[in-house]
Amino acid sequence: MPRHHAKAHQTARHARAGRWGIALALALASTAPWAAPEQASRFYEDALQRYEKNDLSGSVLQLKNAIQQDGQLLAAHLLLGKALLRQGELKGAEAAFEQALKLGVSRAEVALPMGQLYLLQGEPRKLLDLVTLPGLPQQLHVEALTLRGTALSMSAQPAQASQAFAQARTLDPKSPLPLIAEAPLLLKSGERDRARATAHKATELAPRNAAAWQALGTVLQALGDAPGALAALEQSITLDGQLAE
C-alpha cells in the first residue's frame, strides 16, 4: 500500500476511534445521574427492611452505600441517624440528624430521636430547647412529655418533671413509657414504694416490653429483692432477644 494511502487509512481509523470514545463518554454522562439515585434507592429499601428486622449493622452499611450513591437522599440520612442511635453511636447519629436537617427534614420529625440522643449525652438542656409539644400526634406527644420529664429530673426540677410524667399518663393511661421513665427517678428521690408500684404497673400495661421489665428489675434490686429482680431482668433479656430475632 502506498505511504499516503496507509497514512490516510490510519487517520480515518483514529477518527473513528475518537468518535466512538466521545459517544461512549456522552452515553455514560447521560446515564450516570439517573443510575446513581436508582441504585441509592435500592440500597435504601434494603436498609429499611434490615432496620425493621433489627439488623442494625446491615442497615447502617446499606445506608452508607445509598448515601455514597446519592448524598442528597434525605430519608437515608434520617434512618442512618436512627440506626446509629440504636447502636449507641451517638456522634455519628447526631451528624446524620444534622445532615437530614440541612437537607430539609422537619425539625419535629427528628425532635424525639435527637432528644433521646441528648439525654444519653447528658445534655438535658438541649432536649428541653429542642422538643416542643404543640401539634404532635398523641403517641409522639406522650413520648415528648416523657422525655421532658426525664430531662427536667436531670436538671434538678423534680416538681416540673413529675408534672410532665403526670400529663403523659393522663394523655394515654395505657402507655408504659412515662412509668418506665419515672420509676428509677422515684427510686432515686427516695420514694421506694411509689417506684415499685410504678414499675409493676409498667409491666402490667406492657408485659412484652423489655424496658418495662428492666425498670422493674432495677427497682427491685435496689430494694433488696434479689429473686424478684433476677426474674424481672431475665424476662427483660428474653424479650429483648426475641425482638432481635
FIKOLBA-726882 format. One line per 2 residues: number of its first residue (from 1); their letters; for each residue x, y, z of C-alpha. Coordinates in pm, whole numbers, plus 50000, padded with zeros to 5 digits. Example, Ala and Ser with C-alpha at 12.3 -4.5 7.8 and 13.67 -1.06 7.14 Angstrom:
2
1 = AS = 51230,49550,50780 | 51367,49894,50714
This chain:
245
1 = MP = 50000,50000,50000 | 50140,50344,49908
3 = RH = 50255,50551,50203 | 49995,50824,50153
5 = HA = 49713,50563,50140 | 49838,50395,50460
7 = KA = 49858,50729,50635 | 49505,50821,50526
9 = HQ = 49375,50483,50645 | 49541,50528,50985
11 = TA = 49399,50880,51020 | 49047,50756,50940
13 = RH = 49082,50476,51196 | 49191,50721,51466
15 = AR = 48899,50948,51379 | 48651,50661,51413
17 = AG = 48805,50562,51748 | 48780,50920,51865
19 = RW = 48415,50939,51765 | 48339,50612,51947
21 = GI = 48520,50740,52257 | 48323,51064,52255
23 = AL = 47996,50877,52201 | 48072,50641,52491
25 = AL = 48163,50931,52720 | 47842,51112,52631
27 = AL = 47637,50798,52691 | 47794,50745,53031
29 = AS = 47749,51109,53121 | 47383,51099,53025
31 = TA = 47301,50782,53220 | 47514,50828,53536
33 = PW = 47295,51093,53704 | 46994,50864,53666
35 = AA = 47173,50544,53766 | 47305,50680,54098
37 = PE = 46965,50774,54251 | 46814,50446,54130
39 = QA = 47095,50246,54291 | 47072,50460,54605
41 = SR = 46700,50386,54627 | 46766,50011,54611
43 = FY = 47026,50038,54887 | 46783,50241,55098
45 = ED = 46494,49996,55058 | 46719,49709,55162
47 = AL = 46844,49913,55458 | 46488,49988,55568
49 = QR = 46396,49619,55563 | 46706,49534,55763
51 = YE = 46628,49809,56015 | 46276,49676,56065
53 = KN = 46422,49329,56126 | 46665,49475,56382
55 = DL = 46968,49405,56160 | 47123,49738,56252
57 = SG = 47476,49668,56125 | 47345,49559,55785
59 = SV = 47111,49857,55772 | 47390,50104,55851
61 = LQ = 47612,49951,55581 | 47341,49978,55315
63 = LK = 47251,50332,55420 | 47613,50439,55380
65 = NA = 47609,50277,55035 | 47292,50470,54950
67 = IQ = 47443,50800,55064 | 47760,50730,54867
69 = QD = 47543,50697,54555 | 47320,50996,54636
71 = GQ = 47431,51231,54912 | 47104,51425,54886
73 = LL = 46885,51128,54983 | 46725,51278,55293
75 = AA = 46548,50959,55405 | 46881,50773,55415
77 = HL = 47042,51031,55645 | 46738,51026,55875
79 = LL = 46727,50647,55900 | 47105,50634,55945
81 = GK = 47070,50862,56246 | 46805,50636,56399
83 = AL = 47006,50318,56335 | 47327,50465,56477
85 = LR = 47136,50592,56781 | 47007,50241,56850
87 = QG = 47364,50112,56817 | 47486,50370,57070
89 = EL = 47695,50555,56809 | 47592,50895,56941
91 = KG = 47829,51122,56749 | 47752,50951,56420
93 = AE = 47379,50966,56491 | 47395,51337,56571
95 = AA = 47588,51407,56249 | 47330,51214,56044
97 = FE = 47039,51401,56203 | 47212,51735,56146
99 = QA = 47264,51647,55780 | 46897,51550,55749
101 = LK = 46804,51890,55891 | 47030,52063,55638
103 = LG = 46856,51872,55359 | 46517,51995,55477
105 = VS = 46367,51738,55713 | 46107,51878,55951
107 = RA = 46257,51956,56292 | 45952,51791,56451
109 = EV = 46045,51465,56278 | 46389,51450,56440
111 = AL = 46299,51611,56772 | 46230,51288,56961
113 = PM = 46530,51081,56844 | 46757,51381,56893
115 = GQ = 46602,51432,57236 | 46691,51072,57325
117 = LY = 47041,51136,57195 | 47083,51446,57412
119 = LL = 46968,51253,57720 | 47225,50982,57651
121 = QG = 47489,51252,57609 | 47388,51404,57944
123 = EP = 47265,51728,57787 | 46905,51770,57909
125 = RK = 46907,52144,57841 | 46944,52080,57469
127 = LL = 46648,51843,57483 | 46427,52099,57656
129 = DL = 46519,52358,57394 | 46452,52115,57108
131 = VT = 46140,51918,57200 | 45824,52124,57166
133 = LP = 45477,51984,57218 | 45209,52167,57011
135 = GL = 45064,51978,56716 | 45217,51637,56788
137 = PQ = 45009,51319,56741 | 44907,51153,57069
139 = QL = 45177,50884,57079 | 45453,51129,56992
141 = HV = 45311,51374,57245 | 45336,51106,57516
143 = EA = 45697,51032,57415 | 45782,51403,57416
145 = LT = 45633,51456,57762 | 45821,51151,57890
147 = LR = 46149,51284,57751 | 46079,51625,57903
149 = GT = 46007,51465,58239 | 46339,51282,58232
151 = AL = 46527,51595,58122 | 46363,51807,58392
153 = SM = 46455,51549,58654 | 46816,51553,58532
155 = SA = 46805,51933,58554 | 46707,51918,58924
157 = QP = 46347,52024,58861 | 46156,51737,59026
159 = AQ = 45820,51914,59054 | 45814,52001,58684
161 = AS = 45934,51650,58598 | 45652,51492,58798
163 = QA = 45405,51720,58621 | 45533,51615,58277
165 = FA = 45502,51245,58364 | 45151,51302,58501
167 = QA = 45049,51480,58180 | 45183,51188,57975
169 = RT = 44987,50937,58183 | 44670,51144,58151
171 = LD = 44712,51173,57776 | 44747,50794,57736
173 = PK = 44674,50592,58052 | 44769,50270,57870
175 = SP = 45119,50381,57773 | 45403,50227,57978
177 = LP = 45655,50489,57863 | 45613,50751,58139
179 = LI = 45603,50477,58403 | 45924,50317,58274
181 = AE = 46099,50654,58278 | 45965,50770,58614
183 = AP = 46021,50454,58823 | 46401,50482,58859
185 = LL = 46372,50856,58922 | 46124,50794,59204
187 = LK = 46365,50541,59349 | 46649,50791,59329
189 = SG = 46442,51051,59514 | 46368,50805,59796
191 = ER = 46006,50723,59704 | 46064,50349,59720
193 = DR = 45703,50229,59739 | 45593,50453,59452
195 = AR = 45890,50338,59247 | 45797,49971,59296
197 = AT = 45428,50031,59221 | 45511,50236,58912
199 = AH = 45748,49973,58773 | 45497,49693,58838
201 = KA = 45225,49894,58662 | 45450,49933,58357
203 = TE = 45489,49555,58323 | 45113,49508,58366
205 = LA = 45041,49757,58087 | 45310,49617,57857
207 = PR = 45401,49259,57957 | 45609,49215,57639
209 = NA = 45808,49536,57680 | 46169,49453,57769
211 = AA = 46236,49802,57904 | 45945,49773,58149
213 = WQ = 46087,49453,58296 | 46434,49603,58310
215 = AL = 46298,49901,58505 | 46122,49668,58747
217 = GT = 46437,49459,58789 | 46644,49769,58862
219 = VL = 46396,49891,59124 | 46363,49552,59294
221 = QA = 46740,49506,59303 | 46779,49843,59475
223 = LG = 46510,49745,59725 | 46692,49423,59815
225 = DA = 46452,49182,59643 | 46717,48972,59470
227 = PG = 46490,48687,59348 | 46231,48931,59211
229 = AL = 46499,49143,59046 | 46661,48838,58885
231 = AA = 46328,48713,58749 | 46242,49056,58606
233 = LE = 46582,49104,58445 | 46574,48753,58296
235 = QS = 46233,48833,58146 | 46376,49155,58002
237 = IT = 46666,48967,57842 | 46430,48703,57699
239 = LD = 46202,48963,57543 | 46495,49166,57412
241 = GQ = 46636,48854,57246 | 46302,48775,57084
243 = LA = 46285,49126,56939 | 46634,49085,56794
245 = E = 46545,48761,56611
